[in-house]
């Protein structure tokens, strides 16, 4: 795993495509029959990207505090957002936009100093050779009960067609990895409809990394990815290994004009802190409108998140996962040397916040964004028996930021935590 990814902490996901024209769900809307395939594809006629400004996107993402971005180059609908020579189904050839959205995006993101991520759907529900085999090659008892976009309906498999599709996938990915300079991250989706053997793994991964040995690939690669991607439901327990939580600002990935179920900036910051506390990244999604502009409400969230990060930067990029929630409930991170503990305070305390089980002596407590020094005390404990008391840090409303406040605790030595269940103190000092 590349170190930049683990230090990045925040990425921006961009679901941009023809589905923004009518504001329908990307690909799934025709797959599940809420709109006909023909009406879905008719959106190509209304896709203009008339106000698309990749430099503005990149500057906005930079201001948000993000260190990388991931754009949909092709969703499950098969519509390429770039000039592919292996299909006529692209916004370059089939829409009034007639421009290489992906190429413009990559150039701007790289110029802004961010790492370049590209989303690519392994499955393609428009390609004539895709629905040619069944998952793992197993014919279901009722083939007609499946979906015509993803599998044969007559129980007959066509392995030659499937091999043609694999060649198509590899050819499009080669275009992405060679036509635009270095791509830092490939964000796959749609692996679940076929097995690892059907995708040709692990040879497929070796092929991709032959273009860039430093390429990072997410875990939606039939078990051969580099990091986990929990989606929409934030983990309750810390995932094992490197991970990234991907979620939307409202309830939709792509632009849907009727979706007003927005998360507030405070909620987004809270979720971001939860990711930091468990050592993960947040990949926060925006859904640009058909003309290429990001909805003002989503843009405001990104700018607000950036302001919070700049005020608390010390606790973000160079931090590692904090102490477990049973020691401090709102979440925390540690400095890389383990000698500074940063506590997230999401609500206004009436008197104080408390940390349990901390065996270190605190040398200083401050509000990170203002530098104000805070008073603190320890009640209870028997340090000579290795039993810590409860650390109380005094703070009130006047100490708090508009959203989450960060309290910085400087410790004597590397953090040490008590993991016992309590004990009788047999030797009182």
C-alpha positions in Angstrom: 0.0 0.0 0.0 1.3 3.4 -1.0 1.9 5.7 2.1 0.2 8.6 0.4 -3.1 6.8 0.5 -3.0 6.2 4.3 -2.0 9.8 4.9 -4.6 11.3 2.6 -7.6 10.8 4.9 -10.1 12.5 2.6 -10.9 11.8 -1.0 -13.8 13.1 -3.2 -15.9 10.7 -5.2 -17.6 12.1 -8.3 -20.5 10.3 -9.9 -21.0 12.2 -13.2 -22.9 10.8 -16.2 -25.9 10.9 -18.4 -28.1 9.9 -15.4 -28.0 13.5 -14.2 -30.1 14.6 -17.2 -33.3 13.1 -15.8 -32.0 12.7 -12.2 -32.4 9.0 -12.2 -30.4 6.4 -10.4 -27.1 5.6 -12.3 -27.6 2.4 -14.3 -29.7 0.7 -11.7 -32.8 2.6 -12.8 -33.0 0.6 -16.1 -31.6 -2.6 -14.6 -34.5 -2.7 -12.1 -37.1 -1.4 -14.6 -38.0 1.9 -13.1 -37.1 3.4 -16.5 -36.8 1.7 -19.9 -33.3 1.1 -21.3 -34.3 3.2 -24.3 -35.4 6.2 -22.2 -32.3 5.9 -20.0 -30.0 6.0 -23.1 -32.1 8.9 -24.5 -30.5 11.0 -21.8 -27.4 11.1 -24.0 -29.2 13.6 -26.2 -29.5 16.0 -23.3 -26.0 15.6 -21.8 -24.2 18.9 -22.6 -21.6 19.4 -19.9 -22.0 23.1 -21.0 -20.6 24.5 -17.7 -18.2 21.7 -16.9 -15.0 23.3 -15.5 -12.5 20.7 -14.4 -10.1 23.3 -12.9 -13.0 24.6 -10.7 -13.7 21.1 -9.5 -10.0 20.5 -8.7 -9.7 23.8 -6.8 -12.9 23.0 -4.9 -11.6 19.5 -3.9 -8.3 21.0 -2.9 -10.1 23.6 -0.7 -12.1 20.7 0.9 -8.9 19.3 2.3 -9.0 16.2 0.0 -5.8 14.7 -1.1 -7.3 12.6 -3.9 -10.4 12.3 -6.1 -12.1 9.5 -8.0 -14.3 10.1 -11.1 -16.6 7.6 -12.8 -15.0 6.9 -16.2 -17.8 4.3 -17.0 -20.6 3.1 -14.8 -22.6 -0.2 -15.2 -24.5 1.4 -18.1 -21.4 1.2 -20.3 -21.4 4.9 -21.2 -17.8 6.0 -21.3 -16.9 9.5 -20.1 -13.8 9.6 -22.3 -12.9 9.0 -25.9 -12.6 5.2 -26.1 -11.9 3.6 -29.5 -13.4 0.3 -28.4 -17.0 1.5 -28.1 -19.3 4.1 -29.7 -21.1 4.4 -26.5 -19.4 7.5 -25.0 -20.3 11.1 -24.2 -17.6 12.1 -26.7 -19.4 10.4 -29.6 -23.0 10.2 -28.6 -23.8 13.4 -26.7 -23.8 17.2 -27.3 -21.0 17.4 -24.8 -18.6 15.9 -27.3 -15.7 16.2 -25.0 -13.3 13.9 -23.0 -14.6 14.5 -19.5 -12.1 12.1 -18.0 -9.1 13.6 -19.7 -10.0 17.1 -18.6 -10.5 15.9 -15.0 -7.2 14.0 -14.8 -5.3 17.0 -16.1 -6.9 19.4 -13.6 -6.6 17.1 -10.6 -3.0 16.5 -11.3 -2.3 20.2 -11.7 -4.0 20.9 -8.4 -1.5 18.5 -6.7 -4.1 15.8 -5.9 -3.7 12.1 -6.6 -5.7 10.8 -9.6 -8.3 8.1 -9.0 -10.5 6.6 -11.7 -13.7 4.6 -11.1 -14.4 1.8 -13.7 -17.3 -0.6 -13.7 -16.0 -4.1 -14.5 -19.5 -5.1 -15.7 -21.1 -3.4 -18.7 -24.9 -4.0 -19.0 -24.9 -2.5 -22.5 -22.1 -4.6 -24.1 -23.5 -7.4 -26.3 -21.0 -10.0 -24.9 -21.4 -9.2 -21.2 -24.6 -11.2 -20.4 -23.0 -14.4 -21.8 -22.2 -16.5 -18.7 -23.4 -17.0 -15.2 -21.6 -16.3 -11.9 -18.9 -19.0 -11.5 -20.3 -20.7 -14.5 -23.2 -22.2 -12.6 -26.5 -22.3 -14.6 -29.4 -21.5 -12.2 -32.5 -23.7 -11.9 -34.6 -20.9 -13.4 -32.5 -18.9 -15.9 -35.5 -16.9 -16.9 -35.8 -15.6 -13.3 -32.5 -13.6 -13.7 -31.8 -10.2 -15.2 -31.3 -10.0 -19.0 -28.6 -7.3 -18.6 -26.3 -9.5 -16.5 -26.8 -13.1 -17.5 -28.3 -15.4 -20.3 -32.0 -16.0 -20.0 -32.0 -19.3 -21.8 -29.5 -21.3 -19.7 -26.9 -21.4 -22.4 -23.4 -20.0 -21.8 -21.2 -18.5 -24.5 -17.6 -18.7 -23.3 -16.2 -17.2 -26.5 -18.4 -14.1 -26.0 -17.2 -13.8 -22.4 -13.6 -13.9 -23.5 -14.3 -11.2 -26.0 -15.8 -9.1 -23.2 -12.7 -9.6 -21.0 -10.5 -8.4 -23.9 -12.8 -5.4 -24.2 -12.4 -4.6 -20.5 -8.7 -4.9 -20.6 -8.5 -2.7 -23.8 -10.5 0.1 -22.2 -8.5 -0.1 -19.0 -5.3 0.1 -21.0 -6.6 3.3 -22.6 -7.2 4.8 -19.2 -3.8 3.8 -17.8 -1.7 4.8 -20.8 -3.5 7.8 -22.5 -3.6 10.2 -19.6 -0.3 9.8 -17.8 0.0 8.2 -14.4 -3.2 7.1 -12.7 -2.7 6.6 -9.0 -5.8 4.6 -8.1 -8.3 2.4 -9.9 -11.7 2.1 -8.1 -13.4 -0.9 -9.5 -17.1 -1.8 -9.1 -19.3 -4.6 -10.2 -17.0 -7.6 -9.6 -19.7 -9.5 -7.8 -21.5 -10.8 -10.9 -18.5 -13.0 -11.8 -15.9 -15.1 -9.9 -12.2 -14.3 -9.6 -11.5 -17.1 -12.1 -13.9 -15.7 -14.6 -12.3 -12.2 -14.3 -9.0 -13.9 -14.9 -7.5 -13.0 -11.5 -4.7 -12.7 -10.4 -3.3 -12.3 -13.9 -5.7 -9.4 -14.5 -4.2 -7.5 -11.6 -0.6 -8.2 -12.8 -1.6 -6.9 -16.2 -2.9 -3.6 -14.7 0.1 -3.1 -12.5 2.4 -3.6 -15.5 1.4 -0.1 -16.6 2.1 1.3 -13.1 3.7 -0.8 -10.3 2.5 1.8 -7.8 -1.1 1.5 -8.8 -3.6 1.1 -5.9 -6.7 -1.0 -6.6 -9.7 -1.2 -4.3 -11.1 -4.4 -3.0 -14.0 -4.7 -5.5 -11.7 -7.0 -7.5 -13.0 -10.4 -6.5 -10.6 -10.7 -3.5 -7.5 -9.2 -5.2 -7.7 -5.6 -4.1 -5.5 -3.5 -1.8 -7.9 -2.0 0.6 -11.5 -2.2 1.9 -14.4 0.0 0.8 -17.3 -0.1 3.3 -20.2 1.8 1.7 -22.9 4.1 3.2 -23.0 2.3 6.6 -20.0 3.5 8.6 -18.1 0.7 10.4 -18.9 0.2 14.0 -15.8 -1.8 14.7 -12.4 -0.9 13.1 -12.0 -2.8 9.8 -8.8 -4.9 9.5 -6.1 -3.4 7.3 -6.3 -0.3 5.1 -9.8 1.0 4.4 -11.9 3.8 3.1 -15.6 4.6 3.8 -17.5 5.9 0.8 -20.7 7.8 1.3 -22.9 10.4 -0.3 -23.7 13.9 0.9 -27.4 13.3 0.4 -28.9 9.9 -0.4 -27.8 9.6 -4.1 -24.5 8.9 -5.8 -25.4 10.8 -9.0 -27.3 14.0 -9.2 -31.0 13.5 -8.4 -32.9 16.8 -8.2 -35.6 15.4 -6.0 -33.2 14.2 -3.4 -33.1 16.7 -0.5 -32.2 14.3 2.2 -28.9 16.0 2.9 -26.4 15.3 5.7 -25.5 18.5 7.6 -21.9 19.7 7.7 -21.7 18.8 11.4 -22.8 15.2 10.5 -20.2 15.0 7.7 -17.5 16.2 10.1 -18.6 13.7 12.7 -18.4 10.8 10.2 -15.0 12.0 9.1 -13.8 12.0 12.7 -15.2 8.5 13.1 -13.1 7.4 10.1 -10.0 9.1 11.4 -10.5 7.5 14.9 -10.5 4.0 13.3 -7.6 4.7 11.0 -9.5 5.0 7.8 -10.2 7.4 5.0 -13.5 9.1 4.0 -14.4 9.1 0.3 -17.2 11.7 0.1 -19.3 11.7 -3.0 -20.7 14.6 -5.0 -23.1 14.3 -8.0 -22.6 17.1 -10.5 -25.6 18.3 -12.5 -25.9 17.6 -16.2 -24.2 20.8 -17.1 -21.1 19.9 -15.0 -21.7 22.2 -12.1 -21.7 20.8 -8.6 -24.9 21.6 -6.7 -24.3 24.7 -4.4 -25.5 22.8 -1.4 -22.8 20.1 -2.0 -20.2 22.6 -2.7 -20.9 24.4 0.6 -20.4 21.1 2.5 -17.0 20.6 0.8 -15.9 24.2 1.6 -17.1 23.9 5.2 -15.3 20.6 5.7 -12.1 22.2 4.3 -12.3 25.0 6.8 -12.6 22.5 9.7 -9.6 20.5 8.4 -7.4 23.6 8.1 -8.3 24.6 11.7 -7.4 21.1 13.0 -4.9 19.9 10.4 -2.5 18.7 13.0 -5.0 16.1 14.0 -5.7 14.9 10.5 -3.1 14.1 7.9 -0.3 12.8 10.2 -2.5 11.1 12.7 -3.1 7.4 13.3 -6.1 5.6 14.8 -6.8 6.7 18.4 -7.7 5.0 21.6 -10.7 2.6 21.6 -14.2 4.1 22.2 -14.5 2.5 25.7 -11.7 4.8 26.9 -13.2 7.9 25.2 -16.5 7.8 23.4 -16.4 10.6 20.9 -13.4 9.3 19.0 -9.7 10.3 18.9 -6.5 10.1 17.0 -2.9 9.9 18.0 0.3 11.5 16.7 2.5 9.0 14.9 4.9 8.9 17.9 2.0 8.1 20.2 2.8 11.0 22.6 -0.1 13.3 21.6 -3.7 12.4 21.9 -6.4 14.4 20.1 -9.9 14.1 21.4 -13.0 14.9 19.2 -15.7 16.7 21.1 -18.9 16.7 19.0 -21.3 18.3 21.5 -21.0 21.1 24.1 -19.9 19.8 27.5 -21.7 21.2 30.6 -18.5 21.0 32.7 -15.9 18.6 31.5 -15.0 15.6 29.3 -13.4 12.5 30.7 -10.9 9.9 29.5 -10.7 6.5 31.3 -7.8 4.1 31.5 -5.1 6.5 30.5 -1.9 5.6 32.4 0.2 8.4 31.1 0.7 11.7 32.9 -0.8 14.6 30.9 1.6 17.5 30.6 -0.7 20.0 28.8 -4.2 20.2 27.5 -5.3 22.8 24.9 -8.0 23.5 22.4 -6.4 22.8 19.0 -8.1 25.5 16.9 -7.5 28.3 19.3 -4.5 27.2 21.4 -6.4 28.0 24.7 -5.0 26.0 27.6 -7.5 23.9 29.6 -7.5 22.8 33.2 -7.7 19.1 34.1 -7.5 16.8 37.0 -7.4 13.1 37.8 -9.8 11.5 40.3 -9.2 8.1 41.8 -6.7 5.5 40.7 -3.7 3.8 42.2 -0.8 4.4 39.9 1.6 2.4 42.1 -0.6 -0.6 41.4 -0.9 0.4 37.7 -4.5 1.4 38.1 -5.3 4.8 36.5 -7.9 7.2 37.7 -10.4 9.2 35.5 -9.0 12.2 33.7 -11.4 15.1 33.7 -10.7 18.0 31.3 -12.6 21.1 32.0 -14.2 22.9 29.1 -17.5 24.6 28.4 -19.4 26.2 25.5 -17.1 29.1 25.1 -14.2 26.8 24.3 -16.1 24.9 21.5 -15.8 25.4 17.8 -19.0 25.7 15.7 -18.9 22.0 14.9 -16.6 19.4 16.3 -13.9 20.7 18.7 -10.5 19.0 19.0 -8.7 18.8 22.4 -5.0 18.2 22.3 -3.4 16.2 25.1 0.3 16.2 25.4 1.5 13.1 27.2 4.6 12.0 29.1 5.9 9.2 27.0 4.0 7.0 24.4 0.4 6.4 25.2 -0.3 3.5 27.6 -3.8 2.2 28.4 -5.1 0.1 31.2 -7.0 -3.0 29.9 -8.0 -4.6 33.2 -11.4 -5.0 34.8 -10.6 -3.1 38.0 -9.0 -4.5 41.1 -8.8 -4.2 44.9 -6.1 -1.8 46.0 -4.1 -3.8 48.5 -1.3 -1.3 49.1 -2.5 2.3 49.7 0.0 5.1 49.5 
